[in-house]
Amino acid sequence: MPLCVRRNRPREIPVTHEPPLGDEPQLPINPQVPHPARIYDYLLGGKDHYAADRSAAEETIRRAPQVRESARANRAWMLRAARYLARQGVRQFLDVGTGIPTSPNLHEAAQQISPDCRVVYTDNDPVVLAHARALLSSSPEGRTAYIQADLRRPEEILGAPELWATLDRDRPVALVLSAVLHFVRDEEEPGRIVAAFRDALPPGSYLALSHTTNDIQPRRAADAAAVYGERRAAALMVPRPLDQVEALFDGFEVVEPGVVQLPHWHPEGPVRPRLLDEVWLYGGVGRLGGG
Ligand SMILES: C[S@@+](CC[C@H](N)C(=O)[O-])C[C@H]1O[C@@H](n2cnc3c(N)ncnc32)[C@H](O)[C@@H]1O
Protein backbone atom coordinates (compact mmCIF):
# COMPACT_ATOMS: atom_id res chain seq x y z
CA MET A 1 0.00 0.00 0.00
CA PRO A 2 1.43 3.39 -0.88
CA LEU A 3 2.35 5.74 1.93
CA CYS A 4 3.70 9.21 1.43
CA VAL A 5 5.29 10.95 4.39
CA ARG A 6 6.36 14.58 4.16
CA ARG A 7 8.79 15.82 6.78
CA ASN A 8 9.03 19.59 7.03
CA ARG A 9 10.15 20.05 10.61
CA PRO A 10 12.82 18.55 12.88
CA ARG A 11 12.03 15.57 15.07
CA GLU A 12 10.63 16.57 18.44
CA ILE A 13 8.52 14.54 20.88
CA PRO A 14 7.44 11.24 19.38
CA VAL A 15 4.17 9.96 20.78
CA THR A 16 1.65 7.39 19.67
CA HIS A 17 -0.53 4.62 21.04
CA GLU A 18 0.35 2.48 18.06
CA PRO A 19 3.68 1.28 16.66
CA PRO A 20 5.11 3.49 13.91
CA LEU A 21 4.40 2.51 10.34
CA GLY A 22 7.18 0.14 9.25
CA ASP A 23 10.48 1.98 9.40
CA GLU A 24 8.89 5.42 9.15
CA PRO A 25 10.33 7.78 11.76
CA GLN A 26 7.83 9.75 13.79
CA LEU A 27 7.06 13.33 12.85
CA PRO A 28 7.28 16.11 15.43
CA ILE A 29 4.36 16.50 17.79
CA ASN A 30 4.09 19.36 20.23
CA PRO A 31 1.75 18.34 23.05
CA GLN A 32 1.75 21.90 24.43
CA VAL A 33 -0.08 23.26 21.38
CA PRO A 34 -3.75 22.27 21.15
CA HIS A 35 -4.46 20.84 17.72
CA PRO A 36 -7.85 20.67 15.95
CA ALA A 37 -7.47 16.93 15.26
CA ARG A 38 -6.89 16.11 18.93
CA ILE A 39 -9.56 18.50 20.22
CA TYR A 40 -12.02 16.81 17.85
CA ASP A 41 -10.82 13.40 19.02
CA TYR A 42 -11.57 14.43 22.62
CA LEU A 43 -15.02 15.74 21.65
CA LEU A 44 -15.75 12.39 19.97
CA GLY A 45 -14.69 10.47 23.09
CA GLY A 46 -11.38 9.24 21.62
CA LYS A 47 -8.11 8.72 23.49
CA ASP A 48 -5.53 10.47 21.33
CA HIS A 49 -5.06 13.88 22.89
CA TYR A 50 -2.89 15.70 25.41
CA ALA A 51 -3.66 17.85 28.45
CA ALA A 52 -3.54 21.03 26.32
CA ASP A 53 -6.07 19.54 23.86
CA ARG A 54 -8.37 18.32 26.64
CA SER A 55 -8.24 21.64 28.42
CA ALA A 56 -9.06 23.58 25.23
CA ALA A 57 -11.86 21.14 24.38
CA GLU A 58 -13.31 21.37 27.90
CA GLU A 59 -13.29 25.15 27.67
CA THR A 60 -15.21 25.06 24.36
CA ILE A 61 -17.72 22.66 25.97
CA ARG A 62 -18.06 25.00 28.96
CA ARG A 63 -18.83 27.92 26.65
CA ALA A 64 -21.03 25.94 24.26
CA PRO A 65 -22.05 22.43 25.41
CA GLN A 66 -23.38 21.88 21.87
CA VAL A 67 -19.88 21.38 20.44
CA ARG A 68 -19.81 17.72 21.46
CA GLU A 69 -23.13 16.97 19.72
CA SER A 70 -21.89 18.95 16.72
CA ALA A 71 -18.75 16.80 16.48
CA ARG A 72 -20.76 13.57 16.64
CA ALA A 73 -23.25 14.85 14.06
CA ASN A 74 -20.39 15.84 11.77
CA ARG A 75 -18.77 12.43 11.93
CA ALA A 76 -22.13 10.77 11.23
CA TRP A 77 -22.73 13.14 8.27
CA MET A 78 -19.31 12.40 6.78
CA LEU A 79 -20.07 8.66 6.83
CA ARG A 80 -23.57 9.23 5.35
CA ALA A 81 -22.06 11.37 2.60
CA ALA A 82 -19.45 8.68 1.81
CA ARG A 83 -22.15 6.00 1.53
CA TYR A 84 -24.35 8.33 -0.55
CA LEU A 85 -21.47 9.03 -2.96
CA ALA A 86 -20.61 5.34 -3.27
CA ARG A 87 -24.28 4.66 -4.09
CA GLN A 88 -24.02 7.32 -6.84
CA GLY A 89 -21.25 5.21 -8.35
CA VAL A 90 -18.23 7.12 -6.98
CA ARG A 91 -15.31 4.78 -6.37
CA GLN A 92 -12.54 7.29 -5.63
CA PHE A 93 -12.26 9.65 -2.66
CA LEU A 94 -9.78 12.33 -1.64
CA ASP A 95 -10.38 13.07 2.05
CA VAL A 96 -8.55 16.25 3.09
CA GLY A 97 -8.36 16.92 6.84
CA THR A 98 -8.98 13.29 7.70
CA GLY A 99 -8.71 13.46 11.48
CA ILE A 100 -7.42 10.83 13.86
CA PRO A 101 -8.81 7.47 12.68
CA THR A 102 -12.12 6.57 14.28
CA SER A 103 -13.73 3.39 13.07
CA PRO A 104 -15.61 3.35 10.83
CA ASN A 105 -13.36 5.57 8.73
CA LEU A 106 -14.41 6.93 5.37
CA HIS A 107 -13.02 4.00 3.37
CA GLU A 108 -14.88 1.53 5.57
CA ALA A 109 -18.17 3.35 4.94
CA ALA A 110 -17.57 3.58 1.18
CA GLN A 111 -16.26 0.01 0.88
CA GLN A 112 -19.35 -1.19 2.74
CA ILE A 113 -21.27 -0.07 -0.38
CA SER A 114 -18.62 -1.07 -2.89
CA PRO A 115 -15.43 -2.87 -1.75
CA ASP A 116 -13.40 -1.55 -4.69
CA CYS A 117 -13.49 2.06 -3.42
CA ARG A 118 -10.13 3.82 -3.23
CA VAL A 119 -9.41 6.55 -0.71
CA VAL A 120 -6.49 8.95 -0.37
CA TYR A 121 -6.35 10.50 3.07
CA THR A 122 -4.47 13.67 3.94
CA ASP A 123 -3.99 15.71 7.11
CA ASN A 124 -1.37 18.05 8.58
CA ASP A 125 -1.38 16.67 12.13
CA PRO A 126 1.49 14.24 12.77
CA VAL A 127 -0.70 12.36 15.23
CA VAL A 128 -2.89 11.34 12.29
CA LEU A 129 0.22 10.03 10.54
CA ALA A 130 1.11 8.03 13.66
CA HIS A 131 -2.23 6.26 13.27
CA ALA A 132 -2.22 6.02 9.51
CA ARG A 133 -1.98 2.24 9.70
CA ALA A 134 -5.67 2.22 10.68
CA LEU A 135 -6.42 4.25 7.54
CA LEU A 136 -4.54 1.85 5.32
CA SER A 137 -6.40 -1.34 6.22
CA SER A 138 -8.34 -1.44 2.97
CA SER A 139 -10.56 -4.18 1.61
CA PRO A 140 -8.54 -6.43 -0.75
CA GLU A 141 -10.43 -5.02 -3.77
CA GLY A 142 -9.97 -1.38 -2.76
CA ARG A 143 -6.95 0.70 -1.90
CA THR A 144 -5.97 3.54 0.45
CA ALA A 145 -3.02 5.92 0.77
CA TYR A 146 -2.00 8.66 3.17
CA ILE A 147 -0.34 11.99 2.40
CA GLN A 148 0.92 14.26 5.17
CA ALA A 149 0.26 17.77 3.84
CA ASP A 150 -1.34 21.13 4.50
CA LEU A 151 -4.49 21.85 2.51
CA ARG A 152 -3.56 25.53 2.34
CA ARG A 153 -1.03 24.38 -0.25
CA PRO A 154 -3.34 22.33 -2.48
CA GLU A 155 -0.67 22.07 -5.15
CA GLU A 156 1.37 19.85 -2.80
CA ILE A 157 -1.49 17.41 -2.40
CA LEU A 158 -2.36 17.51 -6.10
CA GLY A 159 1.30 17.04 -7.01
CA ALA A 160 1.96 14.15 -4.60
CA PRO A 161 2.82 11.08 -6.70
CA GLU A 162 0.74 8.87 -4.38
CA LEU A 163 -2.45 10.72 -5.29
CA TRP A 164 -2.66 9.75 -8.94
CA ALA A 165 -0.87 6.46 -8.31
CA THR A 166 -3.86 5.52 -6.15
CA LEU A 167 -6.71 7.27 -7.97
CA ASP A 168 -7.44 7.18 -11.71
CA ARG A 169 -7.27 10.69 -13.21
CA ASP A 170 -9.93 9.78 -15.77
CA ARG A 171 -12.64 8.73 -13.34
CA PRO A 172 -14.69 10.94 -10.96
CA VAL A 173 -13.28 11.65 -7.52
CA ALA A 174 -15.18 12.78 -4.44
CA LEU A 175 -13.25 15.52 -2.67
CA VAL A 176 -14.21 15.40 1.02
CA LEU A 177 -13.61 18.55 3.10
CA SER A 178 -15.40 17.55 6.28
CA ALA A 179 -15.11 20.07 9.12
CA VAL A 180 -11.76 21.37 7.93
CA LEU A 181 -12.26 24.63 6.04
CA HIS A 182 -13.30 26.45 9.22
CA PHE A 183 -9.62 26.11 10.17
CA VAL A 184 -8.70 28.27 7.18
CA ARG A 185 -8.81 32.04 7.76
CA ASP A 186 -10.39 34.44 5.28
CA GLU A 187 -6.99 35.80 4.28
CA GLU A 188 -5.89 32.25 3.45
CA GLU A 189 -8.74 32.18 0.93
CA PRO A 190 -10.75 29.00 1.47
CA GLY A 191 -12.53 29.63 -1.86
CA ARG A 192 -9.21 29.65 -3.71
CA ILE A 193 -8.25 26.36 -2.06
CA VAL A 194 -11.49 24.61 -3.08
CA ALA A 195 -11.16 26.03 -6.61
CA ALA A 196 -7.61 24.66 -6.94
CA PHE A 197 -8.86 21.17 -6.11
CA ARG A 198 -11.96 21.59 -8.29
CA ASP A 199 -9.93 22.55 -11.33
CA ALA A 200 -7.79 19.42 -10.98
CA LEU A 201 -10.71 16.99 -10.63
CA PRO A 202 -12.01 14.91 -13.53
CA PRO A 203 -15.49 15.72 -14.93
CA GLY A 204 -18.36 14.26 -12.91
CA SER A 205 -16.41 14.60 -9.65
CA TYR A 206 -18.05 15.61 -6.37
CA LEU A 207 -17.40 17.90 -3.41
CA ALA A 208 -18.68 16.87 0.04
CA LEU A 209 -18.13 19.71 2.48
CA SER A 210 -19.18 20.50 6.04
CA HIS A 211 -18.42 23.69 7.93
CA THR A 212 -19.08 25.22 11.35
CA THR A 213 -21.52 28.12 11.43
CA ASN A 214 -22.26 31.07 13.68
CA ASP A 215 -25.83 31.38 12.33
CA ILE A 216 -27.59 29.42 15.07
CA GLN A 217 -26.26 31.01 18.25
CA PRO A 218 -23.83 33.71 17.12
CA ARG A 219 -22.51 34.82 20.53
CA ARG A 220 -21.95 31.33 21.84
CA ALA A 221 -20.39 30.15 18.59
CA ALA A 222 -17.98 33.10 18.62
CA ASP A 223 -17.13 32.47 22.30
CA ALA A 224 -16.41 28.80 21.70
CA ALA A 225 -14.38 29.47 18.55
CA ALA A 226 -12.33 32.09 20.40
CA VAL A 227 -10.81 29.35 22.58
CA TYR A 228 -8.59 28.32 19.63
CA GLY A 229 -7.01 31.78 19.54
CA GLU A 230 -6.81 32.22 23.32
CA ARG A 231 -5.06 28.86 23.71
CA ARG A 232 -2.77 29.51 20.73
CA ALA A 233 -3.99 26.37 19.01
CA ALA A 234 -2.34 25.16 15.81
CA ALA A 235 -5.22 26.73 13.85
CA LEU A 236 -7.95 29.26 14.54
CA MET A 237 -11.60 28.35 14.12
CA VAL A 238 -13.64 30.53 11.77
CA PRO A 239 -17.40 29.76 11.85
CA ARG A 240 -19.11 31.12 8.72
CA PRO A 241 -22.69 32.04 7.77
CA LEU A 242 -24.69 29.98 5.29
CA ASP A 243 -24.05 32.18 2.24
CA GLN A 244 -20.27 31.91 2.71
CA VAL A 245 -20.47 28.13 3.07
CA GLU A 246 -22.63 27.90 -0.05
CA ALA A 247 -20.09 30.04 -1.93
CA LEU A 248 -17.47 27.34 -1.36
CA PHE A 249 -19.45 25.15 -3.79
CA ASP A 250 -18.72 27.57 -6.65
CA GLY A 251 -18.60 25.60 -9.92
CA PHE A 252 -20.43 22.59 -8.42
CA GLU A 253 -24.12 21.79 -8.83
CA VAL A 254 -25.37 21.23 -5.29
CA VAL A 255 -27.52 18.11 -4.93
CA GLU A 256 -30.76 17.97 -2.91
CA PRO A 257 -31.48 19.07 -0.22
CA GLY A 258 -28.77 21.75 -0.69
CA VAL A 259 -26.40 23.08 1.94
CA VAL A 260 -28.28 22.45 5.19
CA GLN A 261 -27.75 21.82 8.87
CA LEU A 262 -26.14 18.39 8.97
CA PRO A 263 -29.01 16.41 10.56
CA HIS A 264 -31.24 17.51 7.63
CA TRP A 265 -28.84 16.12 5.00
CA HIS A 266 -30.16 12.72 3.87
CA PRO A 267 -31.11 11.59 7.39
CA GLU A 268 -31.22 7.85 7.86
CA GLY A 269 -33.86 8.04 10.61
CA PRO A 270 -36.06 10.57 12.39
CA VAL A 271 -34.28 13.84 13.27
CA ARG A 272 -34.74 14.92 16.90
CA PRO A 273 -35.94 18.57 16.73
CA ARG A 274 -33.54 19.47 19.54
CA LEU A 275 -30.63 18.33 17.40
CA LEU A 276 -31.17 21.34 15.16
CA ASP A 277 -30.34 23.67 18.09
CA GLU A 278 -27.26 21.65 18.91
CA VAL A 279 -25.58 21.02 15.56
CA TRP A 280 -23.78 24.13 14.45
CA LEU A 281 -22.56 22.87 11.13
CA TYR A 282 -23.78 23.05 7.55
CA GLY A 283 -22.97 20.48 4.94
CA GLY A 284 -23.74 19.53 1.41
CA VAL A 285 -22.63 17.68 -1.69
CA GLY A 286 -22.04 19.20 -5.11
CA ARG A 287 -21.29 17.66 -8.50
CA LEU A 288 -19.06 18.94 -11.25
CA GLY A 289 -20.66 18.87 -14.67
CA GLY A 290 -19.28 17.12 -17.70
CA GLY A 291 -19.14 13.52 -16.46
C1 LIG B 1 -12.56 18.59 13.05
S1 LIG B 1 -11.39 17.50 12.34
C2 LIG B 1 -12.38 16.69 11.08
C3 LIG B 1 -11.91 15.27 10.81
C4 LIG B 1 -12.72 14.53 9.75
N1 LIG B 1 -12.64 15.20 8.46
C5 LIG B 1 -14.16 14.38 10.14
O1 LIG B 1 -14.99 15.14 9.62
O2 LIG B 1 -14.48 13.54 10.97
C6 LIG B 1 -10.43 18.61 11.34
C7 LIG B 1 -9.20 17.96 10.74
O3 LIG B 1 -8.62 18.85 9.79
C8 LIG B 1 -7.22 18.82 9.95
N2 LIG B 1 -6.68 20.10 9.49
C9 LIG B 1 -6.86 21.34 10.03
N3 LIG B 1 -6.17 22.25 9.34
C10 LIG B 1 -5.56 21.58 8.32
C11 LIG B 1 -4.70 21.97 7.27
N4 LIG B 1 -4.34 23.26 7.12
N5 LIG B 1 -4.25 21.03 6.41
C12 LIG B 1 -4.61 19.72 6.57
N6 LIG B 1 -5.41 19.28 7.56
C13 LIG B 1 -5.88 20.20 8.43
C14 LIG B 1 -7.01 18.61 11.43
O4 LIG B 1 -5.71 18.11 11.71
C15 LIG B 1 -8.11 17.64 11.75
O5 LIG B 1 -7.68 16.33 11.61
The ligand as an SDF file (V2000), in Angstrom:
LIG
                    3D

 27 29  0  0  0  0  0  0  0  0999 V2000
  -12.5560   18.5890   13.0480 C   0  0  0  0  0  0  0  0  0  0  0  0
  -11.3930   17.5010   12.3350 S   0  0  0  0  0  0  0  0  0  0  0  0
  -12.3820   16.6910   11.0830 C   0  0  0  0  0  0  0  0  0  0  0  0
  -11.9130   15.2750   10.8110 C   0  0  0  0  0  0  0  0  0  0  0  0
  -12.7190   14.5330    9.7490 C   0  0  0  0  0  0  0  0  0  0  0  0
  -12.6360   15.2020    8.4640 N   0  0  0  0  0  0  0  0  0  0  0  0
  -14.1590   14.3830   10.1350 C   0  0  0  0  0  0  0  0  0  0  0  0
  -14.9940   15.1360    9.6180 O   0  0  0  0  0  0  0  0  0  0  0  0
  -14.4800   13.5410   10.9740 O   0  0  0  0  0  0  0  0  0  0  0  0
  -10.4280   18.6060   11.3400 C   0  0  0  0  0  0  0  0  0  0  0  0
   -9.2030   17.9580   10.7400 C   0  0  0  0  0  0  0  0  0  0  0  0
   -8.6250   18.8490    9.7920 O   0  0  0  0  0  0  0  0  0  0  0  0
   -7.2250   18.8240    9.9480 C   0  0  0  0  0  0  0  0  0  0  0  0
   -6.6760   20.1030    9.4890 N   0  0  0  0  0  0  0  0  0  0  0  0
   -6.8600   21.3420   10.0270 C   0  0  0  0  0  0  0  0  0  0  0  0
   -6.1720   22.2540    9.3360 N   0  0  0  0  0  0  0  0  0  0  0  0
   -5.5590   21.5810    8.3210 C   0  0  0  0  0  0  0  0  0  0  0  0
   -4.7030   21.9700    7.2710 C   0  0  0  0  0  0  0  0  0  0  0  0
   -4.3390   23.2570    7.1200 N   0  0  0  0  0  0  0  0  0  0  0  0
   -4.2500   21.0320    6.4130 N   0  0  0  0  0  0  0  0  0  0  0  0
   -4.6090   19.7210    6.5720 C   0  0  0  0  0  0  0  0  0  0  0  0
   -5.4100   19.2820    7.5640 N   0  0  0  0  0  0  0  0  0  0  0  0
   -5.8790   20.2050    8.4280 C   0  0  0  0  0  0  0  0  0  0  0  0
   -7.0070   18.6110   11.4300 C   0  0  0  0  0  0  0  0  0  0  0  0
   -5.7100   18.1110   11.7110 O   0  0  0  0  0  0  0  0  0  0  0  0
   -8.1100   17.6390   11.7530 C   0  0  0  0  0  0  0  0  0  0  0  0
   -7.6820   16.3270   11.6080 O   0  0  0  0  0  0  0  0  0  0  0  0
  1  2  1  0
  2  3  1  0
  2 10  1  0
  3  4  1  0
  4  5  1  0
  5  6  1  0
  5  7  1  0
  7  8  2  0
  7  9  1  0
 10 11  1  0
 11 12  1  0
 11 26  1  0
 12 13  1  0
 13 14  1  0
 13 24  1  0
 14 15  1  0
 14 23  1  0
 15 16  2  0
 16 17  1  0
 17 18  1  0
 17 23  2  0
 18 19  1  0
 18 20  2  0
 20 21  1  0
 21 22  2  0
 22 23  1  0
 24 25  1  0
 24 26  1  0
 26 27  1  0
M  CHG  2   2   1   9  -1
M  END
$$$$
